[in-house]
Amino acid sequence: MSTSTTRKDFEPKNAVVTGAAMGLGRSIALRLAKDGLNVVVNDLEAKSSELASVVKEIEALKAGKVTFVLGDVTAEETSPALVKKCVEEFGSLDVMVCNAGTAWSSQITETSFAKVQTILDTNFKSMWLGYSAAATQMIKQNTGGRIIGACSTAGKKGFPFAAAYCASKFAVRGLTQSAAQEWGQNGITVNTYCPGLVRTPLIESLYGSGAAIGDASTTPDDAWAKLCALRRVGDPEDIAGIVSWLASKDAAYVTGQNINVDGGGLFD
C-alpha cells in the first residue's frame, strides 16, 4: 500500500466549490471555511454579485482564506482554471466539490433532446470535467484527496416530469463509482451526496406550486414531509454537514458511495 492511501497522511487544507453563489454551494463553502479550509468558490458571471457576498461572508468568519473564479463549469477550460487557482493561491488541491447543477420539470414527449443536452451538460459534463481536473492534480501531488459531487435521490429513483434530470444524476452515480475504482490506488476518495427536497432558491423556483409534482392541491413541502421519515424538508446546512464529513479524515475508508441525505425518503 502506498503511503498516500493511509488515513494519517491526509489533512484537508484547500478546497474548490462550484456553484457556490447560493443554495447548497453557498452553505458548503461556508461550512468548509468554518472547518478551517481555504476555499476557491466558483459560479457563473451572471451570479457575480451573489458570489461576492459569499466571499465576504467567508472573510468575516476569519477562518479559512477565500478567493473566487467566475466561469461556466460546462466549458472545458473552467475546471482546470479552478484547480490552478487553488494551487497557486493555497499550495495544493485537497478537496474538490463539484456542486454546480440545474433542474427543470417537463414531460418526456414534450421535451426536445436539445433541451435534454443542456441539463446533461450542466449536471454531468461539468462533473466529468471537474472530477478529471481534480484527480489529475491530486495524483500529481501524491497526498490523496477528496472528490465530492452533487447527485440526488433522483439519481436513484426515476420521478415523473423529471426524466432528463434523473438521467443526468444516474450518470453521475456511474461516473462516481468508476472514478472511485480508478483513483483509489492514489488515496483519492470519490463520493456524492444525494439530497431529497432541500429548501434552496432553485427548488423554490422550480416547485412554486404543487402542480409541478402532479398535485395542485398540495405544496411540495407538504408532499415531501409526508414521504420522508423525519417529516420535514431539508435545509442546505444538512447537505453541508455531510460534505464536511466526506472531506475529512474520518471518511478515509468511504469511496464510490452515493449517500442519501433526504430525511429518510429513500433507503438503500
ROVEXBA-445586 format. One record per residue: x, y, z of N, C-alpha, C in turn; residue in one letter. Coordinates in steps of 0.1 Angstrom, whole numbers. Layout:
+-------+-------+-------+-------+-------+-------+-------+-------+-------+------+
:  n_px :  n_py :  n_pz : ca_px : ca_py : ca_pz :  c_px :  c_py :  c_pz : type :
+-------+-------+-------+-------+-------+-------+-------+-------+-------+------+
:     X :     Y :     Z :     X :     Y :     Z :     X :     Y :     Z :    A :
...
+-------+-------+-------+-------+-------+-------+-------+-------+-------+------+
//
This chain:
+-------+-------+-------+-------+-------+-------+-------+-------+-------+------+
:  n_px :  n_py :  n_pz : ca_px : ca_py : ca_pz :  c_px :  c_py :  c_pz : type :
+-------+-------+-------+-------+-------+-------+-------+-------+-------+------+
:     8 :   -12 :     0 :     0 :     0 :     0 :     9 :    12 :     0 :    M :
:     6 :    22 :    -9 :    14 :    34 :    -9 :    10 :    43 :     3 :    S :
:    20 :    51 :     7 :    17 :    59 :    19 :     6 :    69 :    17 :    T :
:     3 :    72 :     4 :    -8 :    82 :     1 :   -21 :    77 :     4 :    S :
:   -23 :    63 :     5 :   -36 :    58 :     8 :   -39 :    56 :    23 :    T :
:   -30 :    59 :    32 :   -32 :    57 :    46 :   -39 :    69 :    52 :    T :
:   -47 :    67 :    61 :   -56 :    77 :    67 :   -47 :    88 :    73 :    R :
:   -37 :    85 :    80 :   -29 :    95 :    87 :   -22 :   106 :    78 :    K :
:   -21 :   102 :    66 :   -13 :   111 :    57 :   -22 :   123 :    51 :    D :
:   -35 :   121 :    52 :   -44 :   131 :    45 :   -49 :   142 :    55 :    F :
:   -45 :   154 :    52 :   -50 :   166 :    60 :   -56 :   176 :    50 :    E :
:   -70 :   176 :    50 :   -76 :   186 :    40 :   -73 :   200 :    44 :    P :
:   -68 :   208 :    35 :   -64 :   222 :    37 :   -71 :   231 :    27 :    K :
:   -72 :   227 :    15 :   -76 :   236 :     4 :   -87 :   230 :    -4 :    N :
:   -98 :   237 :    -8 :  -109 :   232 :   -15 :  -114 :   241 :   -26 :    A :
:  -121 :   235 :   -36 :  -128 :   242 :   -46 :  -142 :   238 :   -45 :    V :
:  -151 :   248 :   -46 :  -166 :   245 :   -46 :  -172 :   252 :   -57 :    V :
:  -178 :   245 :   -66 :  -185 :   251 :   -78 :  -200 :   253 :   -75 :    T :
:  -206 :   262 :   -82 :  -220 :   266 :   -80 :  -222 :   271 :   -66 :    G :
:  -213 :   280 :   -61 :  -212 :   284 :   -47 :  -219 :   297 :   -44 :    A :
:  -226 :   303 :   -54 :  -232 :   316 :   -52 :  -244 :   316 :   -43 :    A :
:  -251 :   305 :   -42 :  -263 :   304 :   -34 :  -266 :   289 :   -32 :    M :
:  -277 :   287 :   -24 :  -282 :   274 :   -22 :  -272 :   265 :   -15 :    G :
:  -271 :   252 :   -20 :  -262 :   242 :   -14 :  -248 :   246 :   -15 :    L :
:  -244 :   252 :   -26 :  -230 :   256 :   -28 :  -225 :   266 :   -18 :    G :
:  -233 :   276 :   -16 :  -230 :   286 :    -6 :  -228 :   280 :     8 :    R :
:  -238 :   271 :    12 :  -237 :   265 :    25 :  -224 :   256 :    27 :    S :
:  -221 :   249 :    16 :  -210 :   240 :    16 :  -197 :   248 :    17 :    I :
:  -196 :   259 :     9 :  -184 :   267 :    10 :  -182 :   273 :    24 :    A :
:  -193 :   278 :    30 :  -192 :   284 :    43 :  -188 :   273 :    53 :    L :
:  -193 :   261 :    52 :  -190 :   251 :    62 :  -176 :   247 :    61 :    R :
:  -171 :   245 :    49 :  -157 :   241 :    47 :  -147 :   252 :    53 :    L :
:  -151 :   265 :    50 :  -143 :   276 :    56 :  -144 :   275 :    71 :    A :
:  -155 :   273 :    77 :  -156 :   272 :    92 :  -148 :   260 :    97 :    K :
:  -146 :   250 :    89 :  -138 :   238 :    92 :  -123 :   242 :    92 :    D :
:  -120 :   254 :    86 :  -106 :   258 :    86 :  -100 :   257 :    72 :    G :
:  -107 :   252 :    62 :  -101 :   251 :    49 :  -101 :   264 :    41 :    L :
:   -91 :   266 :    33 :   -91 :   277 :    23 :   -99 :   272 :    12 :    N :
:  -107 :   282 :     6 :  -117 :   278 :    -4 :  -117 :   287 :   -16 :    V :
:  -117 :   280 :   -28 :  -119 :   287 :   -41 :  -134 :   285 :   -44 :    V :
:  -141 :   296 :   -45 :  -156 :   295 :   -49 :  -158 :   299 :   -63 :    V :
:  -167 :   293 :   -70 :  -170 :   295 :   -84 :  -185 :   296 :   -87 :    N :
:  -188 :   304 :   -96 :  -202 :   304 :  -102 :  -201 :   311 :  -115 :    D :
:  -213 :   313 :  -121 :  -214 :   320 :  -134 :  -212 :   335 :  -133 :    L :
:  -208 :   341 :  -144 :  -207 :   356 :  -144 :  -220 :   362 :  -140 :    E :
:  -231 :   357 :  -144 :  -244 :   362 :  -141 :  -247 :   363 :  -126 :    A :
:  -239 :   355 :  -118 :  -241 :   354 :  -103 :  -230 :   360 :   -96 :    K :
:  -223 :   369 :  -102 :  -211 :   375 :   -96 :  -214 :   383 :   -83 :    S :
:  -225 :   390 :   -83 :  -228 :   397 :   -71 :  -231 :   388 :   -59 :    S :
:  -238 :   377 :   -62 :  -241 :   367 :   -51 :  -228 :   361 :   -47 :    E :
:  -219 :   357 :   -56 :  -207 :   351 :   -52 :  -198 :   360 :   -44 :    L :
:  -198 :   373 :   -48 :  -191 :   383 :   -40 :  -196 :   384 :   -25 :    A :
:  -209 :   382 :   -23 :  -214 :   382 :   -10 :  -209 :   370 :    -2 :    S :
:  -208 :   358 :    -9 :  -203 :   346 :    -2 :  -189 :   348 :     2 :    V :
:  -181 :   354 :    -7 :  -167 :   357 :    -4 :  -166 :   366 :     9 :    V :
:  -175 :   376 :    10 :  -175 :   385 :    22 :  -179 :   377 :    34 :    K :
:  -188 :   368 :    33 :  -193 :   360 :    44 :  -181 :   351 :    49 :    E :
:  -174 :   345 :    40 :  -163 :   337 :    44 :  -151 :   345 :    50 :    I :
:  -149 :   356 :    44 :  -138 :   365 :    50 :  -142 :   369 :    64 :    E :
:  -155 :   372 :    67 :  -159 :   376 :    80 :  -158 :   365 :    91 :    A :
:  -157 :   352 :    86 :  -155 :   341 :    96 :  -141 :   341 :   102 :    L :
:  -132 :   347 :    95 :  -118 :   348 :    99 :  -113 :   334 :   102 :    K :
:  -116 :   325 :    94 :  -111 :   311 :    95 :  -103 :   308 :    83 :    A :
:  -109 :   300 :    73 :  -101 :   297 :    61 :  -101 :   310 :    52 :    G :
:   -91 :   310 :    43 :   -90 :   321 :    33 :   -99 :   317 :    21 :    K :
:  -102 :   327 :    13 :  -111 :   326 :     2 :  -107 :   334 :   -10 :    V :
:  -109 :   328 :   -22 :  -108 :   335 :   -35 :  -118 :   330 :   -44 :    T :
:  -120 :   336 :   -55 :  -131 :   332 :   -64 :  -126 :   332 :   -79 :    F :
:  -134 :   324 :   -87 :  -132 :   323 :  -101 :  -145 :   323 :  -108 :    V :
:  -149 :   332 :  -116 :  -161 :   332 :  -123 :  -159 :   324 :  -136 :    L :
:  -169 :   316 :  -139 :  -168 :   308 :  -151 :  -178 :   297 :  -152 :    G :
:  -181 :   292 :  -164 :  -191 :   282 :  -166 :  -184 :   268 :  -166 :    D :
:  -188 :   260 :  -157 :  -181 :   247 :  -155 :  -185 :   237 :  -166 :    V :
:  -194 :   240 :  -175 :  -196 :   232 :  -187 :  -185 :   234 :  -197 :    T :
:  -178 :   245 :  -196 :  -167 :   248 :  -206 :  -154 :   241 :  -201 :    A :
:  -147 :   235 :  -211 :  -136 :   226 :  -208 :  -125 :   233 :  -201 :    E :
:  -123 :   246 :  -202 :  -112 :   253 :  -196 :  -114 :   257 :  -181 :    E :
:  -127 :   256 :  -177 :  -130 :   262 :  -164 :  -125 :   254 :  -152 :    T :
:  -127 :   241 :  -152 :  -123 :   233 :  -141 :  -107 :   233 :  -139 :    S :
:  -100 :   231 :  -150 :   -85 :   233 :  -149 :   -81 :   246 :  -143 :    P :
:   -89 :   257 :  -147 :   -86 :   270 :  -142 :   -88 :   271 :  -127 :    A :
:   -99 :   264 :  -122 :  -102 :   264 :  -108 :   -91 :   257 :  -100 :    L :
:   -87 :   246 :  -105 :   -76 :   238 :   -99 :   -64 :   246 :   -98 :    V :
:   -60 :   252 :  -109 :   -48 :   260 :  -110 :   -48 :   272 :  -100 :    K :
:   -60 :   278 :   -99 :   -61 :   289 :   -89 :   -59 :   285 :   -75 :    K :
:   -65 :   273 :   -72 :   -64 :   268 :   -58 :   -49 :   265 :   -55 :    C :
:   -42 :   259 :   -64 :   -28 :   255 :   -62 :   -19 :   267 :   -61 :    V :
:   -22 :   277 :   -70 :   -14 :   289 :   -70 :   -16 :   298 :   -57 :    E :
:   -29 :   298 :   -53 :   -32 :   307 :   -41 :   -29 :   300 :   -28 :    E :
:   -31 :   287 :   -27 :   -31 :   280 :   -14 :   -20 :   269 :   -13 :    F :
:   -15 :   264 :   -25 :    -4 :   255 :   -24 :    -8 :   240 :   -29 :    G :
:   -21 :   237 :   -28 :   -25 :   224 :   -32 :   -40 :   223 :   -34 :    S :
:   -45 :   212 :   -40 :   -59 :   210 :   -41 :   -61 :   197 :   -33 :    L :
:   -69 :   198 :   -22 :   -72 :   186 :   -14 :   -86 :   181 :   -15 :    D :
:   -95 :   190 :   -17 :  -110 :   187 :   -18 :  -116 :   194 :   -30 :    V :
:  -123 :   187 :   -38 :  -130 :   192 :   -50 :  -145 :   189 :   -48 :    M :
:  -153 :   199 :   -47 :  -167 :   198 :   -46 :  -174 :   202 :   -58 :    V :
:  -178 :   193 :   -67 :  -185 :   196 :   -79 :  -200 :   197 :   -76 :    C :
:  -204 :   209 :   -72 :  -218 :   211 :   -67 :  -227 :   217 :   -78 :    N :
:  -221 :   224 :   -88 :  -230 :   231 :   -98 :  -240 :   222 :  -104 :    A :
:  -252 :   226 :  -106 :  -262 :   218 :  -112 :  -275 :   226 :  -115 :    G :
:  -284 :   221 :  -122 :  -297 :   227 :  -125 :  -308 :   217 :  -126 :    T :
:  -320 :   221 :  -127 :  -331 :   212 :  -128 :  -343 :   220 :  -135 :    A :
:  -351 :   212 :  -141 :  -364 :   218 :  -146 :  -373 :   206 :  -148 :    W :
:  -386 :   209 :  -149 :  -397 :   199 :  -150 :  -404 :   199 :  -163 :    S :
:  -405 :   188 :  -169 :  -413 :   187 :  -182 :  -415 :   172 :  -185 :    S :
:  -425 :   170 :  -194 :  -428 :   157 :  -198 :  -419 :   152 :  -209 :    Q :
:  -416 :   139 :  -209 :  -407 :   134 :  -219 :  -411 :   137 :  -234 :    I :
:  -424 :   135 :  -236 :  -429 :   137 :  -250 :  -429 :   152 :  -254 :    T :
:  -428 :   161 :  -245 :  -428 :   175 :  -248 :  -414 :   181 :  -247 :    E :
:  -404 :   173 :  -246 :  -390 :   178 :  -244 :  -381 :   174 :  -256 :    T :
:  -375 :   184 :  -262 :  -366 :   180 :  -273 :  -353 :   176 :  -267 :    S :
:  -345 :   168 :  -274 :  -333 :   163 :  -269 :  -323 :   174 :  -268 :    F :
:  -324 :   184 :  -276 :  -315 :   196 :  -275 :  -316 :   202 :  -261 :    A :
:  -329 :   202 :  -255 :  -330 :   207 :  -242 :  -325 :   198 :  -232 :    K :
:  -327 :   185 :  -234 :  -321 :   175 :  -225 :  -306 :   176 :  -225 :    V :
:  -299 :   179 :  -236 :  -285 :   181 :  -237 :  -280 :   192 :  -227 :    Q :
:  -288 :   202 :  -226 :  -284 :   213 :  -217 :  -283 :   209 :  -202 :    T :
:  -292 :   200 :  -198 :  -291 :   195 :  -184 :  -280 :   185 :  -182 :    I :
:  -278 :   177 :  -193 :  -267 :   167 :  -192 :  -254 :   175 :  -191 :    L :
:  -252 :   186 :  -199 :  -240 :   194 :  -198 :  -238 :   199 :  -184 :    D :
:  -248 :   205 :  -178 :  -246 :   212 :  -166 :  -245 :   202 :  -154 :    T :
:  -252 :   191 :  -154 :  -252 :   182 :  -143 :  -242 :   170 :  -145 :    N :
:  -239 :   167 :  -157 :  -230 :   155 :  -159 :  -216 :   159 :  -165 :    F :
:  -217 :   166 :  -176 :  -204 :   170 :  -183 :  -195 :   178 :  -173 :    K :
:  -201 :   187 :  -166 :  -194 :   196 :  -156 :  -187 :   187 :  -146 :    S :
:  -194 :   176 :  -142 :  -188 :   166 :  -132 :  -176 :   159 :  -138 :    M :
:  -178 :   154 :  -150 :  -167 :   147 :  -157 :  -155 :   156 :  -158 :    W :
:  -157 :   168 :  -162 :  -145 :   178 :  -163 :  -139 :   181 :  -149 :    L :
:  -148 :   183 :  -140 :  -143 :   186 :  -126 :  -136 :   175 :  -120 :    G :
:  -142 :   163 :  -120 :  -135 :   151 :  -115 :  -121 :   149 :  -121 :    Y :
:  -121 :   150 :  -134 :  -109 :   147 :  -142 :   -98 :   157 :  -138 :    S :
:  -101 :   170 :  -138 :   -91 :   181 :  -135 :   -86 :   179 :  -120 :    A :
:   -95 :   176 :  -111 :   -91 :   174 :   -97 :   -82 :   162 :   -96 :    A :
:   -86 :   151 :  -101 :   -78 :   139 :  -100 :   -64 :   140 :  -106 :    A :
:   -63 :   147 :  -117 :   -50 :   149 :  -124 :   -41 :   156 :  -114 :    T :
:   -46 :   167 :  -107 :   -37 :   174 :   -97 :   -34 :   166 :   -85 :    Q :
:   -45 :   159 :   -80 :   -43 :   151 :   -68 :   -33 :   139 :   -70 :    M :
:   -33 :   133 :   -81 :   -24 :   122 :   -85 :   -10 :   128 :   -85 :    I :
:    -8 :   140 :   -91 :     5 :   147 :   -92 :    10 :   150 :   -78 :    K :
:     1 :   154 :   -69 :     6 :   158 :   -55 :    10 :   145 :   -47 :    Q :
:     3 :   134 :   -50 :     6 :   121 :   -43 :     4 :   122 :   -28 :    N :
:    -7 :   130 :   -24 :   -10 :   131 :   -10 :   -25 :   127 :    -7 :    T :
:   -31 :   121 :   -17 :   -45 :   117 :   -15 :   -54 :   129 :   -18 :    G :
:   -67 :   127 :   -16 :   -77 :   138 :   -19 :   -91 :   133 :   -17 :    G :
:  -100 :   143 :   -18 :  -114 :   140 :   -17 :  -121 :   147 :   -29 :    R :
:  -128 :   139 :   -37 :  -136 :   144 :   -48 :  -151 :   141 :   -44 :    I :
:  -159 :   152 :   -44 :  -173 :   151 :   -39 :  -182 :   157 :   -49 :    I :
:  -192 :   150 :   -53 :  -201 :   155 :   -63 :  -215 :   156 :   -59 :    G :
:  -223 :   164 :   -66 :  -237 :   166 :   -63 :  -245 :   155 :   -71 :    A :
:  -252 :   146 :   -64 :  -261 :   137 :   -71 :  -275 :   141 :   -65 :    C :
:  -283 :   131 :   -63 :  -297 :   134 :   -59 :  -304 :   121 :   -56 :    S :
:  -315 :   121 :   -49 :  -323 :   109 :   -48 :  -329 :   106 :   -61 :    T :
:  -330 :   116 :   -70 :  -334 :   114 :   -84 :  -324 :   107 :   -92 :    A :
:  -312 :   105 :   -86 :  -302 :    96 :   -93 :  -303 :    82 :   -89 :    G :
:  -313 :    79 :   -80 :  -315 :    65 :   -75 :  -329 :    60 :   -78 :    K :
:  -338 :    69 :   -81 :  -352 :    66 :   -85 :  -357 :    76 :   -95 :    K :
:  -363 :    71 :  -106 :  -369 :    80 :  -116 :  -382 :    86 :  -111 :    G :
:  -384 :    99 :  -113 :  -396 :   106 :  -109 :  -403 :   111 :  -121 :    F :
:  -416 :   112 :  -121 :  -423 :   118 :  -132 :  -420 :   133 :  -134 :    P :
:  -420 :   137 :  -147 :  -418 :   151 :  -151 :  -403 :   155 :  -148 :    F :
:  -395 :   145 :  -146 :  -381 :   149 :  -143 :  -371 :   139 :  -150 :    A :
:  -375 :   133 :  -161 :  -367 :   123 :  -167 :  -353 :   128 :  -171 :    A :
:  -352 :   139 :  -176 :  -338 :   144 :  -180 :  -330 :   147 :  -168 :    A :
:  -335 :   152 :  -158 :  -328 :   155 :  -145 :  -324 :   141 :  -139 :    Y :
:  -333 :   132 :  -139 :  -330 :   119 :  -133 :  -319 :   112 :  -141 :    C :
:  -319 :   113 :  -154 :  -309 :   106 :  -163 :  -296 :   112 :  -160 :    A :
:  -295 :   126 :  -158 :  -282 :   132 :  -156 :  -276 :   128 :  -143 :    S :
:  -285 :   126 :  -133 :  -280 :   122 :  -119 :  -276 :   107 :  -119 :    K :
:  -284 :    99 :  -126 :  -280 :    85 :  -127 :  -266 :    84 :  -133 :    F :
:  -263 :    92 :  -143 :  -250 :    92 :  -149 :  -239 :    96 :  -139 :    A :
:  -242 :   106 :  -131 :  -232 :   110 :  -120 :  -229 :    98 :  -111 :    V :
:  -239 :    90 :  -108 :  -236 :    79 :   -99 :  -226 :    69 :  -106 :    R :
:  -228 :    66 :  -119 :  -220 :    57 :  -126 :  -205 :    63 :  -127 :    G :
:  -204 :    75 :  -130 :  -191 :    82 :  -130 :  -184 :    81 :  -117 :    L :
:  -191 :    83 :  -106 :  -185 :    83 :   -93 :  -180 :    69 :   -89 :    T :
:  -188 :    59 :   -92 :  -184 :    46 :   -89 :  -171 :    41 :   -97 :    Q :
:  -171 :    45 :  -109 :  -159 :    42 :  -118 :  -147 :    49 :  -113 :    S :
:  -149 :    62 :  -111 :  -138 :    71 :  -107 :  -132 :    66 :   -94 :    A :
:  -140 :    62 :   -84 :  -135 :    57 :   -71 :  -126 :    45 :   -73 :    A :
:  -129 :    36 :   -83 :  -121 :    25 :   -85 :  -108 :    28 :   -93 :    Q :
:  -109 :    38 :  -101 :   -97 :    42 :  -109 :   -86 :    49 :  -100 :    E :
:   -91 :    57 :   -90 :   -82 :    66 :   -83 :   -80 :    62 :   -68 :    W :
:   -86 :    51 :   -64 :   -85 :    46 :   -51 :   -70 :    43 :   -47 :    G :
:   -63 :    38 :   -57 :   -49 :    34 :   -55 :   -40 :    47 :   -52 :    Q :
:   -46 :    58 :   -55 :   -39 :    71 :   -53 :   -43 :    78 :   -40 :    N :
:   -51 :    71 :   -32 :   -56 :    76 :   -20 :   -66 :    87 :   -22 :    G :
:   -73 :    87 :   -33 :   -84 :    96 :   -36 :   -97 :    90 :   -34 :    I :
:  -106 :    95 :   -26 :  -119 :    90 :   -25 :  -129 :    99 :   -33 :    T :
:  -139 :    92 :   -39 :  -148 :    99 :   -47 :  -162 :    95 :   -43 :    V :
:  -170 :   104 :   -39 :  -184 :   102 :   -34 :  -193 :   113 :   -38 :    N :
:  -206 :   110 :   -37 :  -216 :   121 :   -39 :  -226 :   122 :   -27 :    T :
:  -232 :   133 :   -26 :  -243 :   135 :   -17 :  -256 :   135 :   -25 :    Y :
:  -266 :   129 :   -20 :  -279 :   127 :   -27 :  -290 :   133 :   -19 :    C :
:  -293 :   147 :   -21 :  -303 :   153 :   -14 :  -317 :   148 :   -19 :    P :
:  -327 :   149 :   -10 :  -341 :   149 :   -13 :  -345 :   163 :   -16 :    G :
:  -357 :   167 :   -11 :  -361 :   180 :   -13 :  -355 :   189 :    -3 :    L :
:  -347 :   199 :    -7 :  -340 :   208 :     2 :  -344 :   222 :    -2 :    V :
:  -346 :   231 :     8 :  -351 :   244 :     6 :  -340 :   253 :     1 :    R :
:  -340 :   255 :   -13 :  -330 :   264 :   -19 :  -337 :   272 :   -29 :    T :
:  -331 :   283 :   -34 :  -337 :   292 :   -44 :  -341 :   284 :   -57 :    P :
:  -333 :   274 :   -61 :  -336 :   266 :   -73 :  -349 :   258 :   -71 :    L :
:  -349 :   251 :   -59 :  -361 :   243 :   -57 :  -374 :   252 :   -55 :    I :
:  -372 :   263 :   -49 :  -384 :   272 :   -47 :  -389 :   277 :   -60 :    E :
:  -380 :   280 :   -69 :  -384 :   285 :   -82 :  -390 :   274 :   -91 :    S :
:  -385 :   261 :   -89 :  -389 :   250 :   -97 :  -403 :   245 :   -92 :    L :
:  -405 :   244 :   -79 :  -417 :   239 :   -73 :  -425 :   250 :   -66 :    Y :
:  -429 :   260 :   -74 :  -436 :   271 :   -67 :  -450 :   267 :   -64 :    G :
:  -455 :   256 :   -70 :  -468 :   251 :   -66 :  -468 :   236 :   -67 :    S :
:  -479 :   230 :   -62 :  -480 :   216 :   -62 :  -482 :   210 :   -76 :    G :
:  -485 :   219 :   -86 :  -488 :   214 :   -99 :  -476 :   207 :  -105 :    A :
:  -464 :   211 :  -101 :  -452 :   206 :  -107 :  -449 :   191 :  -102 :    A :
:  -456 :   187 :   -91 :  -454 :   173 :   -87 :  -467 :   166 :   -89 :    I :
:  -476 :   171 :   -98 :  -488 :   164 :  -102 :  -500 :   165 :   -93 :    G :
:  -499 :   174 :   -83 :  -510 :   176 :   -74 :  -511 :   191 :   -70 :    D :
:  -519 :   198 :   -76 :  -521 :   212 :   -74 :  -527 :   215 :   -60 :    A :
:  -532 :   205 :   -54 :  -539 :   208 :   -41 :  -529 :   208 :   -29 :    S :
:  -517 :   204 :   -31 :  -507 :   204 :   -20 :  -494 :   211 :   -24 :    T :
:  -486 :   214 :   -15 :  -473 :   221 :   -17 :  -462 :   210 :   -18 :    T :
:  -451 :   213 :   -24 :  -440 :   203 :   -24 :  -435 :   200 :   -10 :    P :
:  -435 :   211 :    -2 :  -431 :   209 :    12 :  -439 :   198 :    19 :    D :
:  -452 :   200 :    18 :  -462 :   191 :    25 :  -460 :   177 :    19 :    D :
:  -459 :   176 :     6 :  -458 :   163 :    -1 :  -446 :   156 :     4 :    A :
:  -434 :   162 :     4 :  -422 :   156 :     8 :  -422 :   152 :    23 :    W :
:  -428 :   161 :    31 :  -428 :   158 :    45 :  -436 :   145 :    48 :    A :
:  -446 :   142 :    40 :  -453 :   130 :    42 :  -446 :   118 :    37 :    K :
:  -436 :   120 :    28 :  -429 :   109 :    22 :  -417 :   105 :    30 :    L :
:  -411 :   114 :    38 :  -398 :   111 :    44 :  -400 :   109 :    59 :    C :
:  -391 :   100 :    65 :  -392 :    96 :    79 :  -392 :   108 :    89 :    A :
:  -384 :   118 :    86 :  -382 :   129 :    95 :  -393 :   140 :    94 :    L :
:  -401 :   138 :    84 :  -413 :   147 :    82 :  -409 :   162 :    81 :    R :
:  -399 :   164 :    73 :  -395 :   178 :    71 :  -387 :   179 :    58 :    R :
:  -388 :   191 :    52 :  -379 :   194 :    40 :  -365 :   197 :    46 :    V :
:  -355 :   194 :    38 :  -341 :   196 :    42 :  -337 :   211 :    41 :    G :
:  -327 :   214 :    49 :  -320 :   227 :    48 :  -306 :   226 :    42 :    D :
:  -301 :   236 :    35 :  -288 :   235 :    29 :  -277 :   230 :    39 :    P :
:  -278 :   234 :    52 :  -269 :   230 :    62 :  -268 :   215 :    64 :    E :
:  -280 :   208 :    61 :  -280 :   194 :    62 :  -270 :   188 :    52 :    D :
:  -270 :   194 :    40 :  -261 :   189 :    30 :  -246 :   193 :    33 :    I :
:  -244 :   205 :    37 :  -231 :   209 :    41 :  -224 :   201 :    51 :    A :
:  -232 :   195 :    60 :  -227 :   187 :    71 :  -221 :   174 :    65 :    G :
:  -228 :   168 :    56 :  -223 :   155 :    50 :  -211 :   158 :    42 :    I :
:  -210 :   169 :    35 :  -199 :   173 :    27 :  -186 :   175 :    36 :    V :
:  -189 :   182 :    47 :  -178 :   184 :    57 :  -172 :   171 :    61 :    S :
:  -181 :   161 :    64 :  -176 :   148 :    68 :  -168 :   141 :    57 :    W :
:  -174 :   141 :    45 :  -167 :   134 :    34 :  -154 :   140 :    31 :    L :
:  -152 :   153 :    34 :  -139 :   159 :    31 :  -129 :   157 :    42 :    A :
:  -133 :   151 :    53 :  -125 :   150 :    65 :  -117 :   137 :    65 :    S :
:  -108 :   136 :    74 :  -100 :   123 :    77 :  -109 :   112 :    81 :    K :
:  -120 :   115 :    87 :  -129 :   104 :    92 :  -136 :    96 :    81 :    D :
:  -136 :   102 :    69 :  -142 :    95 :    58 :  -132 :    88 :    49 :    A :
:  -121 :    85 :    55 :  -110 :    79 :    47 :  -113 :    66 :    41 :    A :
:  -122 :    58 :    46 :  -125 :    45 :    42 :  -139 :    44 :    35 :    Y :
:  -143 :    55 :    30 :  -156 :    56 :    23 :  -153 :    61 :     9 :    V :
:  -156 :    53 :    -1 :  -155 :    58 :   -15 :  -164 :    51 :   -24 :    T :
:  -168 :    57 :   -35 :  -177 :    51 :   -45 :  -192 :    51 :   -40 :    G :
:  -194 :    59 :   -30 :  -208 :    59 :   -24 :  -216 :    71 :   -28 :    Q :
:  -229 :    69 :   -29 :  -238 :    80 :   -32 :  -248 :    81 :   -21 :    N :
:  -246 :    90 :   -12 :  -252 :    90 :     2 :  -265 :    98 :     2 :    I :
:  -275 :    91 :     6 :  -288 :    98 :     7 :  -288 :   108 :    19 :    N :
:  -292 :   120 :    16 :  -294 :   130 :    26 :  -308 :   136 :    24 :    V :
:  -318 :   128 :    28 :  -331 :   131 :    24 :  -342 :   129 :    35 :    D :
:  -337 :   128 :    47 :  -347 :   127 :    58 :  -353 :   113 :    59 :    G :
:  -348 :   104 :    52 :  -354 :    90 :    52 :  -365 :    89 :    41 :    G :
:  -363 :    95 :    30 :  -373 :    94 :    19 :  -370 :    81 :    11 :    G :
:  -358 :    78 :     9 :  -354 :    65 :     2 :  -344 :    58 :    11 :    L :
:  -344 :    45 :     9 :  -335 :    36 :    17 :  -327 :    27 :     8 :    F :
:  -314 :    26 :     9 :  -306 :    17 :     1 :  -307 :     3 :     7 :    D :
+-------+-------+-------+-------+-------+-------+-------+-------+-------+------+
//
